[in-house]
Amino acid sequence: MNKHEILEEALVAREQEIMGYQINIDNYTIALEEISKLSVEEKAELSGFADQLRTLLSSEKLEQKKAKIMFAVIQRQLNA
């Protein structure tokens, strides 16, 4: 396997990684929307879960940004 082939595989892997983060971001966002529709009692009961979701959402957004940077780096190398 040569450098170009390895970079092409890495590009596909990064693309899948970015999509995985986006799926999680969408899931967590929708889950938080669903929780916001609940009664006051249910919201209180699920407040810990909602906090976890907000933390996960923030983390996934940050990790996706990092993956996008690495995706761009690989693209540059392929186009060099």
C-alpha positions, 0 to 999 in steps of 0.5 A, a space after each residue: 500500500 502506498 501513501 496515497 492509498 493510505 490517505 484515501 482510506 484515512 479520508 473515508 474513515 474521517 468522513 465516517 467519523 464525522 458522520 458518526 458525530 453528527 448522528 450523535 449530535 442529532 440524537 442528543 439534540 432531539 432527546 433534549 427536545 423530547 425531554 423539554 416537552 415533558 411535564 415538570 415532574 418528568 423533567 425533574 426526574 430526568 434532569 440528571 439524564 438531560 445534564 448527561 445529554 448536554 455534556 455529551 452533546 458538547 463533547 460530540 460537537 468538539 470532537 466533530 470539529 477536530 475530526 473536520 480539521 483532520 479531514 481537511 489535512 488529509 484532503 490537502 495531502 491528497 491534493 498536494 
